[in-house]
Amino acid sequence: MYELLGAGIADILQWKYLLPLFLGTLAGVIGGALPGVTITMTIIVVLPFTFGLDPLQGLAAMTGVYVGGSAGGLVTAVLIGLPGTPSAIATTFDGYPMAQKGEPGRAIWLGVWASFFGGLLGGVFLVAATGPLARFALQFGPWEFFSLFILALSMVAGLVESSLLKGLISGAFGLIVTILGGDPILGSPRLTLGIDAIEGGIQFLPVLIGVFAFAQIMADVEKMGGAARSGEALVRAATLAVSQLKVIWEILSRPFLLAWVAVIGVLIGVLPAIGGSAASVMAYDQAKKFSKHPERFGKGTPEGIIASEASNNANVGGSLVTIMAFGIPGDAVTAVMLGALTIHGIQSGPLFISQNPQLAYGIFAAYLIAHPLMVIILGLGARWMINIVTVPKAALFPVVLVLCVIGAYALSSTMSNVYVLAAFGLLGYAMVKFGFPLAPFILGVILGDQIEINLIRAIMTDPDPWLFLTRPISGVLLALSVASIAAALWQHYRHQRRTASSSEDNADF
Amino acid sequence: MIGRDGWAGLVVLALCAILYWLTLGLKGHPLVPIGPEFYPRIVIGITAVLAVLLVAADLLARGKTPPARAAAKSNYALVASMFAVFGAYVAALPYLGFRMATVLYVAANAVLLARPRGALGWAKVLVLALVTATVTYVVFERYLSVLLPRGKWTGW
C-alpha cells in the first residue's frame, strides 16, 4: 500500500497532474467562496474541461475542486458572515464574530489550517480503510450488491430533511428514470415513450447536471428582482497577516478536539447524502458540548472554527471511501466523479482499486496534495477572493449554464443529452418546489441499473427469494435498510409530537 | 380539499398508471427467463403505493395543518422566462451552431436578469456574450478537442 501511495504521490507531483490538481483546487476555492454556487455546481462546471484529459488528470482536478471547495466557504463565512458553501455554516458562528472583534486574519487562518489538518486525518482514513472495505466487498454476490444499493437508497431517503415519504418517492422516481429507454439485461430498447434519443437509456450525468444546476440557479433567480437583501457589513481589514506558528499551535494544542471532529466528519462522509454541512454543524455541536467554556461559543471562540472546518474537510475523505470501495457515490460531487470515471471507460466498484491501482492511488495522492495547495491558494488569495463575491449573478448564471450544456453535449457529441439536461432541469426545479429532495432521486438514477442487474442475476442464479435474507451479509444490509426507515419514521413522529406539544403550550398563553 | 402534496401524489400515480400500461406491450427473450417487464413493474408498483400514501397523508393533514406563514415573494415570472430563454437556446443550437447561439443566449439571459443601463451597460453585456462564446470555443474545441455543436444553417 505504501509503495503504491508513494508512486501515486510521485505521479501527482509531475507537472501534467499537478497543474490540473492546482487549477481544480483553485476553482474549488473560488466556487466554494461564492455564496450560492456550491461545490456541486463548481464540479459540474469543471467536468467538461476534463473530457480532453486523461483519467488521472481529470480526477485529480475534481478531487482538487472537492478539497478546495470544502475550505473555500470559510472566506466569506468569516469576512461577511455568509457561508460560501453549506459546509461552512458553522464557521460563521464564531468566524464572523472573531473577525468583527478585529481578528479576521486569525479567523481565516484558523479555518485554513483546521481544514488542512482535518483533511489530512480524513486522508489517513481514506487510504487505510478503502482497500480493506473493497476487499470485503469482493465477497459480495448479486444478493449483497442489491441489498447494499437498497440500503444506500433507504438511508438517503431517510436522512434528508424533508419527509420520509417524499424521500422514498424521490428515490423511486430516480429508479423509474432508469427503466426508461433501455433494458440493461437484454440491451434492447424498453419504454422509450416514442423518443428515439433515449433508446439506449438515459445517462445519469445530464440528469444530475440538469437537476442540480437548475434547482440551485432558479432558487436564486426567484429571489432576484425583489428588495435587495441587506448584507452583513463587510469586515474590512488592512491585513490578514498573523503568526502562522501561533495559529497552528492553537489547533494542535487541542488534539482531542481535532481528532474527534475529524472522526465525525469522516463517518458522516461515509454515509450517503448527508454532506459537509451536517458534518460541520454536528462537529460544532460536539465541540461545544465537550468544551470547558461552552458559553464562549458564538462569540468568536477558536474551537468553533476548528471544529467546523476540520470536520467539513475530513468529510471529503469519508465520501471518497464509499465511491472508491463500493462504487456508490456519497453525494452529488462524488456522483459527478463517478460520471467522469464512466466517461473514461473505467468501471467503479470493489474491483476498481485492484484493477486500476495507479489511478486509485493517484486519487489518494491528489487528495493529500490538494491540501497544501489549498493552504497556498487561500493564503495568497483570501484577501482578493472577497472581490469575487461581487461578481453579478446576471453574468455568472448564463456562463454556468453554457458550461452545463457543453458538459452534457460532450458526453456523446449529440444533442440528446442536452435535451435530457433541459428536461430534467425543469423536473428538478419542479421537484424542489413541491418539496421532493433531489439526493435520493439522483442516487436512484445512478444505482437503478445496477439494482436491476443484480436483482435479475440473483434470481437467475437461484430463484429462491429468501436468499436475500438468509445470506448473512445481504440479510444484515436489508435489516439495516428497514432500521434506517424505521429510525426516520421515529424521528418524524418525535418531531410531530414536539411540534404538537409546543403549540399546545403556546395556546395556554 | 386536496393540497400540493396530494396533487403531486396524483401526478405520480397517473404516471405510474401510464408506465404500467406501457409494460403490457413488452416482449421477453426466449433465452432470458425473466421478462423485461419484471423489474419495471416492481418499481412502478412501489412508486404507486408511495404515491397513494402521499395523497392519503395530504388528505389527513389538511385538517391539522397550521395556517401557513406568508411566504417571501418569489419571482416566478423571471424563472419562467429563464427556462424559456434556455429552451430557445437548446432549440437553436443545432441550427445556429454553438458560437452564434451562445452569444445570443448569454446576452439575452444577462439582459433578462439585470437590464443594462446606458450604452456602457449594453456594451458590457455584448462583451460578456462574445467573450463567453469565444473562450469556451477556443478552450474546448481547440485546446481540449471537445467538439461543439455545428449549425445546420450557419455551418459553424
Contacts between the chains, C-beta under 8 A, distances in Angstrom:
chain1	res1	chain2	res2	distance
A	48	B	140	6.7
A	48	B	146	6.5
A	49	B	139	7.4
A	49	B	140	7.8
A	49	B	144	6.6
A	51	B	144	6.4
A	51	B	146	5.1
A	52	B	140	7.8
A	52	B	143	7.4
A	52	B	144	3.2
A	52	B	145	5.0
A	52	B	146	5.6
A	53	B	144	7.5
A	163	B	57	8.0
A	165	B	50	6.4
A	165	B	53	5.9
A	165	B	54	5.4
A	165	B	57	6.2
A	166	B	5	7.7
A	166	B	54	7.1
A	168	B	50	5.4
A	169	B	9	7.9
A	169	B	12	6.4
A	169	B	47	6.7
A	169	B	50	4.7
A	169	B	51	6.5
A	169	B	54	6.3
A	172	B	43	6.4
A	172	B	46	5.6
A	172	B	47	4.1
A	172	B	50	6.0
A	173	B	12	7.2
A	173	B	47	6.7
A	175	B	43	4.7
A	175	B	47	7.7
A	176	B	15	7.8
A	176	B	19	7.0
A	176	B	43	5.9
A	176	B	44	7.0
A	176	B	47	6.2
A	179	B	19	7.8
A	179	B	39	6.8
A	179	B	40	4.2
A	179	B	43	5.9
A	179	B	44	7.8
A	183	B	36	4.6
A	185	B	32	6.3
A	185	B	34	7.8
A	185	B	36	7.3
A	186	B	29	5.5
A	186	B	32	6.3
A	186	B	36	6.2
A	188	B	29	7.9
A	188	B	36	7.5
A	190	B	26	6.3
A	190	B	36	5.2
A	190	B	40	7.5
A	191	B	19	6.6
A	191	B	22	5.5
A	191	B	23	7.1
A	191	B	26	7.6
A	191	B	40	6.6
A	193	B	22	7.7
A	217	B	82	7.8
A	218	B	79	5.1
A	218	B	82	6.6
A	218	B	83	7.8
A	221	B	75	6.9
A	221	B	78	5.6
A	221	B	79	5.4
A	221	B	82	5.6
A	221	B	113	7.2
A	222	B	74	4.1
A	222	B	75	5.5
A	222	B	76	6.8
A	222	B	78	7.4
A	222	B	79	5.8
A	223	B	72	7.6
A	223	B	74	7.2
A	223	B	75	7.2
A	224	B	75	6.0
A	224	B	78	6.2
A	224	B	113	6.3
A	225	B	75	4.5
A	225	B	78	5.5
A	226	B	72	7.9
A	226	B	73	5.8
A	226	B	75	6.3
A	392	B	114	6.3
A	393	B	113	6.5
A	393	B	114	8.0
A	394	B	109	7.8
A	394	B	110	5.0
A	394	B	113	3.6
A	394	B	114	3.6
A	395	B	110	6.1
A	395	B	128	5.5
A	397	B	109	6.8
A	397	B	113	6.5
A	398	B	105	6.6
A	398	B	106	4.4
A	398	B	109	3.8
A	398	B	110	5.7
A	398	B	113	7.8
A	398	B	128	7.8
A	398	B	132	7.2
A	399	B	106	6.9
A	399	B	128	7.8
A	399	B	132	5.4
A	401	B	86	6.4
A	401	B	109	7.3
A	402	B	102	5.6
A	402	B	105	7.0
A	402	B	106	6.5
A	402	B	132	6.0
A	402	B	136	6.3
A	403	B	136	7.2
A	405	B	89	7.5
A	405	B	90	7.2
A	405	B	93	7.5
A	406	B	136	6.4
A	406	B	140	6.0
A	406	B	146	7.1
A	406	B	148	6.8
A	409	B	148	6.9
A	409	B	149	6.2
A	410	B	140	7.5
A	410	B	146	4.7
A	410	B	147	7.6
A	413	B	147	5.4
A	415	B	90	7.7
A	415	B	93	6.5
A	415	B	94	5.6
A	415	B	149	6.7
A	418	B	90	5.6
A	418	B	93	6.8
A	419	B	90	6.7
A	421	B	90	8.0
A	422	B	86	6.5
A	422	B	87	6.3
A	422	B	90	5.0
A	425	B	83	7.7
A	425	B	86	7.4
A	426	B	83	6.3
A	429	B	79	7.4
A	429	B	83	7.8
A	434	B	4	6.3
A	434	B	5	7.4
A	434	B	8	4.7
A	435	B	4	7.7
A	435	B	5	7.3
A	436	B	8	7.3
A	448	B	43	8.0
A	452	B	39	4.5
A	455	B	39	6.3
A	456	B	34	5.5
A	456	B	38	7.5
A	456	B	39	6.8
A	459	B	34	6.1
A	460	B	32	7.9
A	460	B	33	6.8
A	460	B	34	6.6
A	503	B	66	7.0
